[in-house]
């Protein structure tokens, strides 16, 4: 997965952190959790606030 795979990342986060409310996850934690996902293989420096926000919103959709 790459940073642009927002929906795939959101599904993986939902499955790996089922008890977490994504609305309250800090971007620093979100970044670390994405980097730790199995199958994620992208440059850590390619993320930015816009990408992390998109991941967070997709995760919120997945959780609802």
ABEGO torsion letter per residue (X at the ends): XBAABAAAAAAAAAAABAABBAAABBAAAAAAAAAABBGBBBBAAABBAAAAAAAAAAAAAAAX
